[in-house]
Amino acid sequence: CVIAKNGKRTVILSNSDIKVMNLPKNLSVSFSDSSAQYQVDVFAAESELKDFTVALLGAYVDASNLSIGTHSVPLYFKTLNQYEVKCSSKVKVRLQSANDDNPPSASPTDDDSNNG
């Protein structure tokens, strides 16, 4: 039996809806545009779409072949048999050394209030 994918729903994803997969251990990642939104069209039978949520998409970017710098990468989705997903958006991510993302913090000896 083949379910006709005759319904359509457009959803908007934000960075918080996207996981970063396969990030090399020595790197950290951030989204270049913190307020970016991504349009995703989801096609399925109307009966399937009524229960659809953004979480079902399992949106992610693959960082396995990325190095330090800013990259524009495709958005991927986990396989969902009942849904057809279309998205042409690219996600801009910035990778940096994991040691660079924690700015040095002042030690207690640097605090003038402890000197008196």
Secondary structure as a PSIPRED ss2 file (coil, helix, strand):
# PSIPRED VFORMAT (PSIPRED V4.0)

   1 C C   1.000  0.000  0.000
   2 V C   1.000  0.000  0.000
   3 I C   1.000  0.000  0.000
   4 A C   1.000  0.000  0.000
   5 K C   1.000  0.000  0.000
   6 N C   1.000  0.000  0.000
   7 G E   0.000  0.000  1.000
   8 K E   0.000  0.000  1.000
   9 R E   0.000  0.000  1.000
  10 T E   0.000  0.000  1.000
  11 V E   0.000  0.000  1.000
  12 I E   0.000  0.000  1.000
  13 L E   0.000  0.000  1.000
  14 S E   0.000  0.000  1.000
  15 N H   0.000  1.000  0.000
  16 S H   0.000  1.000  0.000
  17 D H   0.000  1.000  0.000
  18 I C   1.000  0.000  0.000
  19 K E   0.000  0.000  1.000
  20 V E   0.000  0.000  1.000
  21 M E   0.000  0.000  1.000
  22 N C   1.000  0.000  0.000
  23 L C   1.000  0.000  0.000
  24 P C   1.000  0.000  0.000
  25 K C   1.000  0.000  0.000
  26 N C   1.000  0.000  0.000
  27 L E   0.000  0.000  1.000
  28 S E   0.000  0.000  1.000
  29 V E   0.000  0.000  1.000
  30 S E   0.000  0.000  1.000
  31 F E   0.000  0.000  1.000
  32 S C   1.000  0.000  0.000
  33 D C   1.000  0.000  0.000
  34 S C   1.000  0.000  0.000
  35 S C   1.000  0.000  0.000
  36 A C   1.000  0.000  0.000
  37 Q E   0.000  0.000  1.000
  38 Y E   0.000  0.000  1.000
  39 Q E   0.000  0.000  1.000
  40 V E   0.000  0.000  1.000
  41 D E   0.000  0.000  1.000
  42 V E   0.000  0.000  1.000
  43 F E   0.000  0.000  1.000
  44 A E   0.000  0.000  1.000
  45 A C   1.000  0.000  0.000
  46 E H   0.000  1.000  0.000
  47 S H   0.000  1.000  0.000
  48 E H   0.000  1.000  0.000
  49 L H   0.000  1.000  0.000
  50 K C   1.000  0.000  0.000
  51 D C   1.000  0.000  0.000
  52 F C   1.000  0.000  0.000
  53 T C   1.000  0.000  0.000
  54 V H   0.000  1.000  0.000
  55 A H   0.000  1.000  0.000
  56 L H   0.000  1.000  0.000
  57 L H   0.000  1.000  0.000
  58 G C   1.000  0.000  0.000
  59 A C   1.000  0.000  0.000
  60 Y E   0.000  0.000  1.000
  61 V E   0.000  0.000  1.000
  62 D E   0.000  0.000  1.000
  63 A C   1.000  0.000  0.000
  64 S C   1.000  0.000  0.000
  65 N C   1.000  0.000  0.000
  66 L C   1.000  0.000  0.000
  67 S C   1.000  0.000  0.000
  68 I C   1.000  0.000  0.000
  69 G E   0.000  0.000  1.000
  70 T E   0.000  0.000  1.000
  71 H E   0.000  0.000  1.000
  72 S E   0.000  0.000  1.000
  73 V E   0.000  0.000  1.000
  74 P E   0.000  0.000  1.000
  75 L C   1.000  0.000  0.000
  76 Y E   0.000  0.000  1.000
  77 F C   1.000  0.000  0.000
  78 K C   1.000  0.000  0.000
  79 T C   1.000  0.000  0.000
  80 L C   1.000  0.000  0.000
  81 N C   1.000  0.000  0.000
  82 Q C   1.000  0.000  0.000
  83 Y C   1.000  0.000  0.000
  84 E E   0.000  0.000  1.000
  85 V E   0.000  0.000  1.000
  86 K E   0.000  0.000  1.000
  87 C C   1.000  0.000  0.000
  88 S C   1.000  0.000  0.000
  89 S C   1.000  0.000  0.000
  90 K E   0.000  0.000  1.000
  91 V E   0.000  0.000  1.000
  92 K E   0.000  0.000  1.000
  93 V E   0.000  0.000  1.000
  94 R E   0.000  0.000  1.000
  95 L E   0.000  0.000  1.000
  96 Q E   0.000  0.000  1.000
  97 S E   0.000  0.000  1.000
  98 A H   0.000  1.000  0.000
  99 N H   0.000  1.000  0.000
 100 D H   0.000  1.000  0.000
 101 D C   1.000  0.000  0.000
 102 N C   1.000  0.000  0.000
 103 P C   1.000  0.000  0.000
 104 P C   1.000  0.000  0.000
 105 S C   1.000  0.000  0.000
 106 A C   1.000  0.000  0.000
 107 S C   1.000  0.000  0.000
 108 P H   0.000  1.000  0.000
 109 T H   0.000  1.000  0.000
 110 D H   0.000  1.000  0.000
 111 D C   1.000  0.000  0.000
 112 D H   0.000  1.000  0.000
 113 S H   0.000  1.000  0.000
 114 N H   0.000  1.000  0.000
 115 N C   1.000  0.000  0.000
 116 G C   1.000  0.000  0.000
